[in-house]
Amino acid sequence: MLNQPGGQPGSAAPANAVSADAAAESTATLTKQSPPGASNGRPAARRAAGGGRLRALVDLRNLSLVGVLAVLVAVGGFTKPNEFLTTDNLQLVLTQASVIGVVTVGMTFVITSGGIDLSVGAMVALASVWATTLATQDFGLGGILMCAVLVGLGCGLVNGVLIAYGGMVPFIATLAMLASARGLALHLSDGKTQVVTVQPVLDLGLPDSYVLGIPPLVMIFALVTVVGWLVLNRTTFGRRTVAIGGNAEAARLAGIDVRRQRLMLYLLSGLCCGIGAFMLIVLTGSGQNTNGNLYELDAIAAAIIGGTLLSGGRGTITGSVLGVLVFTTITNLFALNNLQSDVQQIAKGAIIVAAVLVQKGRTNHEG
């Protein structure tokens, strides 16, 4: 379905799917061109192509985040050597990063396309509550997982239809979903915590379920990350996402069905929220209407400091994941050193502002 282009009314439809794919790749490439005045010679083009492949593998932004992580690990090892650098604590950090990490993968796609999704936290809450009702738990682990995913997809579908076909601004549409999903989660749970009684679900969070010392939630996170990276960097779907984020009108004129692409992107975000909700159920053993609180801010922040342009046209799954790890490590360090949560939020805010300023400076330099 993704390879069958369909232009919007009034657009010039391509002769076949191959031409649309080529157009998507060309449009995406145009958003990342070199500054005017760069050499257009064939040797330079070959060097640029080689350099582009190298930058794809070793992004300087990613290296800077790896450096930040190394500093944080050094600080943790210095301040709390007997607590931070333990296997249990490292497993805890990775597990806590897994849920928001999966949500951030979906958010990265949406932001890369030039959109935004403020409802991810509310979708996680609604999916976790709906999936832990007594009726759903009767169907066991599979029923809980399926329910969480379907609720996430349903919310993503509503967002996508409102934005892509209803013409609503993403900020407004997803803000409305945030309020609606939170309200519905509160109604379904009656404000109470819904405890999971399905033992196989609870077992996934126990050390006995670890494979080679790796928690199952971390493995799910790793799988989603790898799939997300491949889709964004190695498929037509990813090229079209970058293209409409760089210039939606140019992408439409090139034969890309922008509306359908946006619908699929918000469905993808909903899918990631459904998976994240299931992981949160495993992690906490319950479903609550307060689950996923401020996930939207954490996911957006992680994507931004990872190098994804808030204006669209460029996205990096690797950078987003590193951003999640940075924030999770900071939270863990603050907790181990008994620092209050308000200090954590101030630190997060400062990091976000710094990342946006650096991003803006780089964009102006490249332009």
Phi, psi and omega in degrees: 000323183290339182267006181252097185290148176217110183288155175285165179305129178091354180271160179273111183286138179285162182292325180203178184295327182297317181295324179293320178297317179295321178296320179298318181293319180294317180296319178295322180293323181299332181284349183237027183290163177286163178298154178303144179099351179291151181294137180252011181293160183296315177300320179296323180296320179294320178296321180295321180295316178296318178296324179296319179294321179295317180295328178295326181276320184235082179281131181299327178296319178295320179296323179294322178291323175299321177297319177298317178299319179298320178296317180297319178296319178296319178296317179296319179293331180280318185277324181224066186298329183270358181238317186287311186272042176254156179299318181299318182289321178296321175296322178296315180299314181294321179294316179294328179286338187295314184295304180294333178295317178296317178298322181293328177300313177296319180297324181299318177298315182297314181294322178301327180279359182092009180255190178205150179226101180274000187258005187299319179296318179293324178295320176299317180297311181297316180295321181291323179290313182296323183284347181249014173294157182301322181297318181289321182296339177298338182267006174075198183301314181299320179294319179295314180297313182297319180296315180299316181294317181294321178296317177299316178296321180297315178295319178296324178297315179299314178302313183297318180294315180298321184278310186284319185250339178268350177074016180281148176292134182308321180301314183288314183298314182284333174294320177295320177294323177304309181294317183293315182293320177297316180296318180292322177297320178295320180293315182294322183270349184057029179075011183251155176282129180261109185279136179279132179246358180280110187299318179302328177292315180295325182297331181296338180266000183267152180302333180296339182270356181292143177249115183055037179081004182257123179296146179304324180296325178292323178293321176297316178301315180297319180296314179298321179297313180297314179298316179299318179297315181296317181295316183288325188255346187231010182230162175299323179302317179293319179296321179292325178298313178296321183297312182288336175287326179285317180197097185296321182292318177296321178296320179295316180293335178280355176106006179275133176281092186297320182296315179295321179299317179295321176301315180296326180293320179285332171296318178298318178298318178296321178299314179297324178293322177296316177296317178298323179296317178298318179296322179292325176298316178297319184292320185257343182071023182199170173235131182224150179288348177266359179300150176072018181298125180065016176300325181299319180291318180296318181293316178297316181297316180297319179295318183293311181291342177281349177113000177285129181288128179294335179276354178094168177097348177208132180213151179219117178292317180301314179297320179297318179296318177297323176299318177299316181296323178297311181295319181294321178294320177299314179300318179295317179297318180296321180294317180295330181264013175057036176271144185289157183295331180294327176293323177299315181295322177297317179297318178300314180300318179296320179295318180297313180300315180298318181295318180294319179296317178296318180298317180296318179298318179293320180296316179296322180293318181290329181283000000 
